[in-house]
Amino acid sequence: MRLTRTFDPAELPISLEDAKLYCRVDHDDEDSLIESLIAAAVGYLDGPSGILGRAIIEQEWLLELDAWPNRLALPIEPVSSVTVQYLDKIGTATDVPENQLVIIDAPSARTVLEWVDGFQAPELSDTRYPVKITITAGFGAAADVTEGIKVAIKMMVGHWYDNRETVVLGMSVAELPMAVNALLARYRVML
């Protein structure tokens, strides 16, 4: 199995202006730093390896498999579309018709890909990863992202902006604020 992001999000969930307002920064001297903190916070949260286990802004992923799965829990959420393509016995790329796919999207559970009853899995090429599943996932555009996630990103940016080192001598160590964990807890995907 191989999972690769094929299209990155077109924007970040919060703007530089929103982050600067939250951090109470009224100058442009540290815009590059704040932009990098926003990107770092989103990177920490976003995607299947982020702590949320989900896509924040709409993006596309390619899941490649060596064989046909009977049932497959998709590795990224929230899912807006799924397409399946395979390399047949002679190596020709062929799409599985959409009416052959069953997407099960239940609250509090992973989105699952199954096949309609009677689906006959075609023979595959002996090349590596002949089954290719394209997943479009994410809440949509930045305007569609829930406020809880946006506030958590701003809090992380503010925390990192104020605490630029991993350890501060002569002071107690500051961890990620508990409020951020509380905001994010309901959005985490548990495997």
N, C-alpha and C positions, 0 to 999 in steps of 0.2 A: 504494500500500500504506500502511496506517495500523495501528499497533500501540498499544493502550491497555490499561492494567491496569484491570480492572473490579471486582475484589475484592482488597483489600489483605490481606496476611497477618494472621491473628488475634492473633499474638503475635510476640515477638522470639526469636531462637535462644538467647540467654542472658538470665538474669534480672539484675536490679540486684544482688541478693545475691551471685551468682556473680562479677560484675565487681568488686564491692567486696572480696570475698575475694581475688581475684587481685591487685588493686591495694593490698591491705593497708590498706584504709580501714575504720576501726571506729567512725565517727561518721556522722550523717545530714546534716551541713552541706552536703555537695556532691552529694547524691543527684540533683538536677536536672542538674548538669553531667555526672555519670557516665551518667545515662539518655540525655542528648543525645549523648554519645560512643558509646554502644552503637548508637543509631539511625544515627549518621554512619558507623560501621564497617559496619553492615549495608547501608546505602545505597551505600557504596563497592563492596561485593561483589555485591549482589543484582540480579537482573533482567537483561534482555538488554543493557543498557548498563553494568552493573556489571562489574568486572574478571573475575568468574567466568563471566559470560555465562549464568547459570542462576538459577533461583528457589531460595531456601533454604527458606523456610516455604511451605506450600501457598498458592497464589494463583491468580487467574484473569485471563487476558488475552484480548482480542478483537483478532483479526487481520482487517482488512477489505481486500478486493482488488477491483480493477476488472474482472477476468475470471477464468475458471476456470483454475487451474494444472493442468498435466499431472502434475507431481511437485513437492512443496513441502517443502523442509527447514524445519522449524518453528524459530522464532526464540528459543525458551525451552525449557529442560530442567530437571530430568527431567519428562517428560510422564506424567500419570496418566490423562487423558482428553481426547478431542477430539470436538467436535460441529461440524457444518457446516450453515449455513442460507443461503438465498439469496432474493433478491427476483426473482420470476418476471417475465415480460414485462409483466404488468399491475400489478406492484408488490406482489403478495401474498408475505408471508414464508412460506417452505416449508423444512422440515427435510430434509436428505439422510438417508435411512435408514442406520443404523449399519452394516448389512451391505453397504453400498456403499463403505465406507471401508477402506483398508488402512493400518495404522500399522506402519512398519518401525523398530524400536528396536534398533539394533545397538551393542554396546560400542565405545567410542572413535569414534563417528560420530554425527552429528546425527540426531534422530528425524525421519523422513520421512513425509509424508502422500501416499498415492497412492489411486487408485480401483481397484475390482475390474475385471477384464477385462470388456469389453462395456459399461462405464458410459457412458451417453449424457448428456453435460452438457446440462442444460436451458437454454433461452434465458433471458437475463437482462434485467432492467429496464435502461433507459438512465440510471438514477440513478447517482450516484457510489458506489462501494464496494458493489455488490450481493451480493458473496460475503462471508459473515461466518463466521469460524472461531473458535470458543471453545476455548481451551486451558487446562486445569487443570494446573498444574505446581508442582513443589516436592518436597522430601523428605517432607513431611507436617507433623506438629506439631514443636514444639521438641525433644521427646524423640527424634524420628526423625532429627534432623540429626547427621551424622557428627561425631565428637569432634574431628577435625582442623580442621574449619571453626569449631567452637565455641572451640577453643583459640586459633586465629588471631584471632578476634574479640576475645577477652579480651586477647591480646597487643597488638592495635592500640589497644584502650581504655587499657591500661596505659601504652603508649608515649605516646599523646596526653595522658593524664592527667599524666604526668611532664614532658612537653615541650609546653607550651601555646603556644609561639610558633613561627613558621616558622623564625626564625633566632635563635640565642643568641649574644650578643656575648662574646668572650673564650673561647669554647669551640669545639670542633669541631662541625660540623653533624651532627645525628643524623637518619638516614633511617629509614624503616620497617625494623625489624629483619629480617635475612636469614631468620631462622627462620620468620617469617610467610610470606614468599615461598615457602619450602620447603614449608610446610604446605599452602598454597593451590595450588601448581603442579599437583598431580594432579587437582584439581577444576575447573580452568579449561576452558572450552569453546573450542576453537580453530576459528575460521571458515575 
